[in-house]
C-alpha cells in the first residue's frame, strides 16, 4: 500500500499548517497589546512626555479634531491634558466646539498647532492675526465643555464625544505670550479589548490548526493494518 497521504489528508495538513501559522501571528499581536495594556500610568492613562508649547500670541489652539461617533467609549473613553505654565501667570486649558473657538479668537492674534514631530520634539504653528484685540479672559466665556485654570499643573479630563473640537491653551487673563508644558493622554479601552480578543482568537485558531494537522498526519487504522501485514 502507498504510505503517502491521500489528497484529503494532504489538504488537512496544509490547511492546518496555515491556520497554526496565523494563530502564532494573532497570539504575538495579543502579547503586544497585553504589553501595551501594562504601559498605562497609575491613573490608567497612556501619556506622552511633557513638552513645551509656546507662542507670542494670545492663544494656542489645535486644528479641528473631528471625532466620529464610533470613537467615544470603544476606542477612547477619556482624554487627559496636563498643562503647566512656564512662568508665574496662571494658565488656562479648555475644550470647545471648533466653530466656537474660531468665533472667540476671530479678532485676536493666535497660533494653531499644525504638526508635531516627536524625535526630536518640534511643533509647527500657523499664526492668524486678522485683528489686534486681546480676547476676553477665557473662563468668562460660556463655550467650554471642559476647562481648568490656575497656577501649577492643571489636569483636564474630558469624556470623548463625537463632533468637531479644538483644545485651547492660554494665559488665564487672555494676555499674549503663552508658554506651557503639555502632556496628553487617553485611557484607550480598545487596547484591553484587542489584547483579550487576540489571545482568545489565537488560542482557538491554534487548537483548530492542531486538530487538522493531527488528523492529516494520522495514518488510518486500515492502512496501518495493511502496512503491518
C-alpha positions, 0 to 999 in steps of 0.5 A: 500500500502507498504510505503517502497521504491521500489528497484529503489528508494532504489538504488537512495538513496544509490547511492546518499548517496555515491556520497554526501559522496565523494563530502564532501571528494573532497570539504575538499581536495579543502579547503586544497589546497585553504589553501595551495594556501594562504601559498605562500610568497609575491613573490608567492613562497612556501619556506622552512626555511633557513638552513645551508649547509656546507662542507670542500670541494670545492663544494656542489652539489645535486644528479641528479634531473631528471625532466620529461617533464610533470613537467615544467609549470603544476606542477612547473613553477619556482624554487627559491634558496636563498643562503647566505654565512656564512662568508665574501667570496662571494658565488656562486649558479648555475644550470647545466646539471648533466653530466656537473657538474660531468665533472667540479668537476671530479678532485676536492674534493666535497660533494653531498647532499644525504638526508635531514631530516627536524625535526630536520634539518640534511643533509647527504653528500657523499664526492668524492675526486678522485683528489686534484685540486681546480676547476676553479672559477665557473662563468668562466665556460660556463655550467650554465643555471642559476647562481648568485654570490656575497656577501649577499643573492643571489636569483636564479630563474630558469624556470623548464625544463625537463632533468637531473640537479644538483644545485651547491653551492660554494665559488665564487673563487672555494676555499674549505670550503663552508658554506651557508644558503639555502632556496628553493622554487617553485611557484607550479601552480598545487596547484591553479589548484587542489584547483579550480578543487576540489571545482568545482568537489565537488560542482557538485558531491554534487548537483548530490548526492542531486538530487538522494537522493531527488528523492529516498526519494520522495514518488510518487504522486500515492502512496501518493494518495493511502496512503491518501485514 
